[in-house]
Amino acid sequence: MLPTERVARATWLLAQGREVTVRELAQHLEITPRGARAMLEKISLALPLVDDGGVWRVCSGVEGDR
């Protein structure tokens, strides 16, 4: 899988409302947890993602809202 495909899959999972941990995403994309964390951090620069106690999700826009 190409890096672009991995980013697209991660973005799609999150866009569908999935909540993922770094470890889960790493396993799903067959990359290291360090790589998965770096990917999520980069995606969060462009999309409203939050790390909610180790669980990454799309931010709803309302602070404190899950």
C-alpha positions as CSV (number, residue, x, y, z in Angstrom):
1,M,0.0,0.0,0.0
2,L,1.3,3.4,-0.9
3,P,1.6,6.2,1.8
4,T,-1.2,8.1,0.0
5,E,-3.4,5.1,0.2
6,R,-2.8,4.7,3.9
7,V,-3.6,8.4,4.6
8,A,-6.8,8.0,2.5
9,R,-7.9,4.9,4.4
10,A,-7.2,6.5,7.8
11,T,-9.1,9.6,6.8
12,W,-12.0,7.5,5.5
13,L,-12.2,5.6,8.8
14,L,-12.3,8.8,10.8
15,A,-14.8,10.4,8.4
16,Q,-17.1,7.5,8.9
17,G,-17.2,8.3,12.6
18,R,-14.8,5.6,13.8
19,E,-12.7,6.3,16.8
20,V,-9.2,4.7,16.6
21,T,-6.2,4.3,18.8
22,V,-2.7,4.6,17.4
23,R,-2.2,0.9,17.8
24,E,-5.5,0.0,16.1
25,L,-4.7,2.3,13.2
26,A,-1.1,0.9,12.9
27,Q,-2.4,-2.7,12.7
28,H,-5.1,-1.8,10.2
29,L,-2.6,0.0,7.9
30,E,0.3,-2.3,8.6
31,I,2.6,0.4,9.8
32,T,4.3,1.1,13.1
33,P,2.5,2.8,16.0
34,R,5.0,5.7,15.7
35,G,4.1,6.0,12.0
36,A,0.4,5.9,12.8
37,R,0.8,8.7,15.4
38,A,2.7,10.9,13.0
39,M,0.1,10.3,10.3
40,L,-2.8,11.3,12.7
41,E,-0.9,14.4,13.8
42,K,-0.4,15.5,10.2
43,I,-4.0,14.8,9.2
44,S,-5.1,16.8,12.2
45,L,-3.4,19.9,10.7
46,A,-5.9,19.8,7.9
47,L,-8.9,18.2,9.5
48,P,-10.6,18.6,12.9
49,L,-9.2,15.6,14.7
50,V,-8.7,15.3,18.4
51,D,-6.7,12.9,20.6
52,D,-9.2,12.2,23.4
53,G,-7.2,10.3,25.9
54,G,-5.5,8.1,23.4
55,V,-8.6,7.7,21.1
56,W,-8.5,9.8,18.0
57,R,-11.7,11.0,16.4
58,V,-13.2,13.8,14.4
59,C,-14.0,16.8,16.6
60,S,-17.7,17.5,16.6
61,G,-17.2,21.2,16.9
62,V,-18.7,21.5,20.4
63,E,-16.2,21.4,23.1
64,G,-16.7,18.5,25.5
65,D,-19.2,16.9,23.1
66,R,-18.5,13.3,22.1
